[in-house]
């Protein structure tokens, strides 16, 4: 869509408050388009959009569509949905009934990507972190880069920074099979894992989906350390954190603690420099290596990259420190797949190890987990139990369904019963209000509490804070 046609278009987002949908809406507003949207819940994103001039509805009824079609008669109206919007949604079903122009969010992102040199980040895990690191490096080193991601990037304090720049960092999603819509100048595959079992039946289907993405990428950047991507894809541009041989880019770690990572950086097997990176965790080092590699592929000077590494920060909800309550430290993390939980608990252990070196008290790692989707719990209950049981104490809450039906009557008990066979310190707790009400009985001084999940579990900190304030007053 060219600029003239874009300005003659109006976009109405059904479910505008989601992190991916709101980023696109914001990008279109910045491009000068008129935007409206609906969501049942107001949040920071809808408030930002309203300030930028979007019309926001807090209901999802046919009258909203009637209003939009009557108000923007001189424009081509696009009604935008994501895969989260169900066919029975009143706005969506009315648009179909009236034969209105409906577009999937992937089509809008693909359209925006076509107007830039696009660097697209794909993969089962670490997309938002890699997008954040790459956005930060390109912003500081080139001042000629835009971003649309599925998380809040600290350097922009936004999930969208869309300007008239040369480069665009775009996080692309494989969860619903729409990844084949994206064409990129550099396509990055972080890793490939079986997930999104509501859409895919097995790992082979996930791999096929990534193959479409790879085919649409002019250059492909691959993670050599991921066995699935190594066996199923080939590219001259690969990165590793375990070897400097047979890869174009490598950072071999020499020290990882809870504050930073030190490593040796190589290009094409040649040692270039030692790097001091202010982010802990081997999985984060992989994401940072990908970001450096992509920057080098478009010709960013290595000295510039090295100089700006000190400004790297994790996006929100990625091992995000939320605060301390009576000597208990609380961290939020988006981990909702067993392999993500594995890495998050490993990072938590790194923090505790350092704490225990400095204090006489034995610190505990508390895993607080809200499972996300019944289909995921059904598919991975053994793997969830395996990884969660590695914490000292585990609390599992009820499943966040994300709009899924529950024909099989799956509950969190399936996970807690399996954990109990490995670790007796496990309890099912119905919701976060129950945890808040019994916070001091469930925790003790010195605890590091990892609150994990992709649902509404990240409201826990504000619920807890409110309760503590009431007690103290």
N, C-alpha and C positions, 0 to 999 in steps of 0.2 A: 504493500500500500504506500503510494507516494505521499509527500508532505501535504499537498493540496487536498487529496482525498481524505487523509487522516484528519485534517481540520474540519472537513465537512461531515465527519462521523461523530456519533455519540455512542458511548459504551455504558451499558448497565450491567453491573456485576451482581449475580444472585449468590449471596454468601461473600460479601465484600470484605468482611472482617478477618478472614483467614490470612495467615502470614504470606502465602504465595499470591492470593488474589489481591490483597491490599497493595503489594509491591507493584503489580501490573497496573492497578488503578492509579497509583501515585505516578508511575512512569508516564502514563497517558496524559495525566493532568499537566505534568512538566513539559510534555510535547505540545501542549496547547489545546488538547481535546476537551470536550465536555464529558463529565463522568457522573453517573449516579450508581447507587447500589443498595442492597438490602442485607441486613443481618439481624438475627434475633437478639444478639448481645452487642452492646456498645463496648468498645475497648480503646486502647491507646491508638491503634491503627485507624479506626473509624473517626476518632476525634481529629487526628492529623489530616485525614482526607477531607473532613468537613471544613477545616480551616483553609485548605487549599482550594475550596470551592465546590467540592462534590456534594450532590444531594443524597443524603443518607436516610433510608427508611428503617425503622426498628421492627417492622413486621414483614412477612412475606406473603402478600395477598395480591390477587389479580388487579386490584385498584392501583397498585404501584405501577404496574405495566401500562395500564390505561393512562395514568398520569404522564408517564414518560413518552408514550406514543403521541399524546395530544400536545405536550410541551415542545418536543423537538421535531416538529413536522418538516422543518427545512433540512433535516440531517438524515444520513444513513444510520439507522439505529442497530447496534450489535448487542445482543443479549449474551452475556458471558457466563458460562458455568464451569465448575470443576467436577471431577469424578465423585466428589463428596455429596453433590446435590442429587437427591433421589428423584425418580420420575414422578412421584406423587407430590412433590413440592408444588404449591399452588401457583407460584409465579412461573415456574418451569413448564408445568402442564398447560397453563394458559398460553404461553408463548408457542408451544407445539400445536395447540388447538387452533391458534390464529395464524399458523404458518409464518411466524416471525423469524428473523435471521438470528440463529443461535450459533455461537462459536464456543469451542472448548478453550479453556485458559491456555493450553499448549499452543494453539494457533496464534493467540495474541503475542505470547512470548517469542514464538518463531518469527512472527512478522517484525517485531522490534529488533531481534538479533540480526536480521538481514541488512539493517542499515549501519552496521558496525563491523569492525574486525572482531569476531566473537570468539571468546574463550569459554567453552561450555564444560562445566564440572558435573560429571555423572559418577555413579557408583552406589553400592548398597549402604556404605557407612562413610561418614566424614565429609560429605558434600558441603555442608554449611561452613564447617571449619576451614576447609580448603578454599572455598569461595572468599571467606573473610581474610585469610592470609594473602591470597593472590590480589584481592581488591586493595588491601593495605599497601602491599609492595608496589603495585602499579600506580596507585594514587600518589605515593610519596616519591617514586622514582621518575614518573612520566608526567604527572599532573594532566593526563590526557585519557582518563579511564572512567567508565561508568559501571554500575553494578545493579543486578536484580537478583536477590537471593531469598532463601527460605528462613532467614534469621536476621537478627539485628546486628549490623556490622558496627563495632565501636567507633571507628574513625568517622563514620557518617551519622552514627546514632539512628540508623534507619535500615530498612530492608530494601530500599531503593534509592539509588543516586544516579539519575539519568540526565545527562547533559549532552551537548554537542561535542562529543569526544571521538577519538579514533577507536578506542578499545571498549568492549563491553564484557564484563565477567558475568556469566549467567549460570545459575544453579539449575540443572534440569533433572526432572523427576522420572524415575522408571516405574513407579508404583502402579500405574494404571495402563501401561503399555503405550503411552503417547510419546515415548522418547524418540520414536522414529520420525517425529515431526520436525526435529531440530537439525539445522545445518550449521556447522561451525568451522572456523578457520583452524582452531586447535580444540580437539575433543579430548577430555581427560577422564580416564576410568580409574577411580581410586581403588576399587576392589569389587568383587562380585560374590554375592551370597544369596542363598535362597531366603526370600522374604516376600511379604505382600501375598500371602497364600489365599487372600480373598480374590486375587486376580490371576496369579500364576499357580499351576499345578505342581511344578517341579523346577529344579535348577536349570534343566535344559531350556525351558521356556524363558527363563530370566536371561540366560546367555544369548538366546536368539534375539531378544529385545535389545541387548547391548550391541549385537552385531549390526543391527540396523543403524544404531547411533554411530558406530565406528565407520560404517560405509558412507555416512553423511558428513564425516569430518575430513577436512583436507589433510590435516596432520593429526596423528593419534599419539597421545602420551599415556603410557601404561605403568602400572605398579608391578614391578618384577617380583616382589615379595608375595603377591597374591597368587596362589597356585592356580586358581580357576582362570584368572585373566592371562596368566603366563602360558597355560596349556591351550587356550582357545583363541588367542589373538597374537598377532605379531606386529611389532613396530620397531624402527631403529631408535625411537625415543622412549626409553624406559628409565625408571628410577628405582633405587633400592636403599634400604638401611641395613642390609646384611652383607652386601658385597659391592666392590667397586668394579668388578670384572663383568664384561659383556653388557654393561648398562651405560647409558649416556650421562646419567646424573646419580650421584650417591652422597648421602651423609651417613658416615659410620659413627655411631655414638661412642664417646669415650667416658662420659659421665652423665647420669640422669638423676636429678634429685627433685624435691617438691617445688623448687624455685626456677630451675633452668635446666637446659640440656646443652652439653658441649659435644661437638662432633667434628670429624674431619670431612671436608667437602671435596668431592672429586668430579671431574668431567672427563668422559671417555677414558676412564682408568687413570687419569693423571691427577695427582694431589694438587689442589688449588690453594686451600686455606683452612685454618681452624675457624669454627663458628661458635659463637655463644648466643644461644636462643633462649629468650625469657619465658618459655612455655615448657612445662613438664610433660612426660608421657611419650612412650614410643609411638603410639598411634598418632599423636599430634605431630611427632617428628616426620612421619610419613606424609602427612598432609602438607607440612611446611616444605618438605623436599619437592613435592609436586608443584607447589606454588613457585618455588625458586626455578624449577625446571621450565615451567611454562613461561616465566618471565624471560629466561635466557633464550628460549625458542623464538621470542619476538624481538630479541636483540637488546634487552635491558642490560646495562653495564653491571658486571658482577660487583665492582667496588661500591656502586650506588646501592645495590641490594644489601650487601653486607652492612653498610652504614645505617640502613633503615630497619634492620631486623629487630633492633631494641624496642621498636614501637609496636611490634606484633602483640595482639591480644586475642583471646578466645571470644567467640560470639556469646551472646547471652544463652543461658541454660546449658552451657557446655562446661561442666565442673565449675559452676559459678558459685562463688562464696556469697551466701546471703546474710551471714551475720552470726553473732554468738549470743546465746541465752544461757546465763548462769554456767559458764565454762563448757557449754556444749556448742560445737561448731556445725553449722548447717550448710550443705552444698546442694545445689540443684543440678541435675543432669538429664538430658533428653533421652538417655539410653532406654530403648524399649525392645531391643532384639538381644538374644543371649550373648552374641559376640560383642555387642556394645557394652552390656553389663559386665562382661569379663574384663574389658579394658578399663572401665570406670572403677571397678573394685580394685584392680591392680594399682591404679593411680591413687586411690584412697589409702591403700597399704603403704605406698611410698611416703605419703604425708604422715601416717601414723608412725612409721619407722623412724622418721626424723624427730617426731614429738617424743617418742619413747627414749630416744638417745639423750634428750634434754631433761626429762622429768622422771621422778621415781614412780609415779602412778602409771598403771597399765591402761593405755587407752584402747577403747573398743571401736570397731567399725560397725555401725548400724546401717543396714540396708533397708530402706523404706521404698517399696515398689508398688506402683500402680500399673497392672498389666493393661495393654492397649490392644483392643480387638479380640473377640472370641475366637476368630479363625487362627490368629497367631498363637493364642494360648493352647488351642487344640493341637496345632502342628508342633509346637516347640516346648510342651510342658516339661519334658525330661531335661532338655537343655537349659531351660530357665532354672529348674531345681538345682542342676549341676553347678551353675555359676553363682546363683544367689546363696547357696549353702556355704560358699567361701567367706561370707561375712561372719562376724561374731554373733550378731543378733539380726534376725530378719523379721520384718513386718510387711505382710502383703495385704493390700486393700482390694476392694471389689473392682471388677474389670471395667475400664472405660470403653464402651462399645463402639464409639466413633460412628454411630448410625447403623451399625451392623445388626441384623437379626440374630437371635440366639436359639435356633431350632434344636441344637444339641444340648441345650441347658448346661452350658459350660460355666463353671464358677472358679474362683481363685483357689478353692479348696484342693483342686487337682494338683496345683503347684505346691501348696503348703504341706500336703500329705507326703509328697515325694521328697521335699526338703527335710521333713522330720526324720526320714530314714538315715539322713547324712548328718543332720545338725538339729538337735532337740530344741535349740533356742529360736523357734519360729512360731509366729502367731498370725492368724488371720484377724484383721481389724477392719471393720466395715467401711469406715471413711475417715477423712482427715479431721473432722470435728471430734471424732472419738479419740483420735491420737492426741489432739490438742488438749482435750479434757483430762487425759491421763499422762500427759507429757512427762511429768516428773517421776511417775512410777515406771514408765517404759524406758527411760534414759537415765544416765548418771553423768556426773561431772567428768570431763575429759573425752566424752564421746565425740566421734566424727560421724555425723549423720548424713548419709547419701540419699537424697530424695530423687528417685528415678522414675521416668515415664514420659509419655508423649501426650497425655491427656490434660486434665485440669489440675493435676497434682501440684503444679507450680504455684498455685494459690495458697499452698500450705503455710508459707512464710508469713503472708499477711494475716491469715486466720490466727496463726500462733501469736504474732505480734499484738494483735488486737486483744487477745485473751490475756496476755501478760500485762498489757497496759491497764486493763480492767482490774486485774488482781492487785496491781501496785497502787491503784487509786482507791 
